[in-house]
Amino acid sequence: MAKRKASVDAGRCVACGECMNECPRSAIRVKKGIAAVVDTELCVGCALCAGSCPVGCIEIMEVV
């Protein structure tokens, strides 16, 4: 069964922290004010982060 995980396009991320604040699993950190980074071990693919991103740089991907 496929699982869903968040993926951040670091080139488009503005490091605002909205996704980090929205994540109920604390699976996202803003790396040195540059871009958000997802801890795939903690991410459950709920997509709350993607919905909160003002620039739309987070995609929920199917992983096997």
C-alpha positions as a printed Julia matrix, in Angstrom:
64×3 Matrix{Float64}:
  0.0    0.0    0.0
  1.31   3.44  -0.94
  1.89   6.07   1.71
  1.72   9.83   1.36
  4.52  12.18   2.37
  5.06  15.92   2.0
  7.76  17.15  -0.36
  9.03  20.75  -0.41
 10.31  22.49  -3.53
 13.21  24.26  -1.79
 13.74  26.56  -4.75
 10.3   28.09  -4.29
 10.12  27.96  -0.48
 10.3   31.37   1.23
 10.98  29.85   4.69
  7.99  31.58   6.26
  7.36  28.76   8.74
  3.6   28.48   8.13
  3.9   24.78   7.28
  5.99  24.13  10.39
  3.37  25.83  12.56
  0.54  23.85  10.95
  2.11  20.37  11.15
  0.51  18.32  13.97
  3.44  15.86  13.98
  6.26  18.45  14.1
  7.63  16.85  10.94
  8.74  20.12   9.33
 11.58  22.44  10.25
 12.77  25.59   8.52
 16.43  25.03   7.74
 18.55  28.08   8.53
 15.87  30.44   7.27
 16.37  29.09   3.75
 13.73  26.41   3.18
 11.43  23.99   4.95
 12.66  20.42   5.38
 10.34  17.45   5.96
 11.25  14.6    8.3
  9.72  11.73   6.32
  9.84   9.44   9.35
  7.39  11.75  11.17
  5.28  12.91   8.21
  1.92  11.13   7.86
  0.89  12.88   4.63
 -2.08  14.74   6.13
 -1.52  17.71   3.74
 -2.16  20.42   6.35
  1.25  21.88   5.49
  0.46  22.03   1.78
 -2.78  23.87   2.49
 -1.01  26.44   4.63
  1.83  27.21   2.2
  1.4   30.74   0.77
  3.54  29.98  -2.3
  2.29  26.44  -2.99
  5.7   24.79  -2.83
  4.59  21.7   -0.86
  3.28  18.67  -2.68
  1.94  15.47  -1.15
  3.58  12.54  -2.91
  2.69   8.86  -3.0
  5.62   6.72  -1.86
  5.88   2.94  -2.0
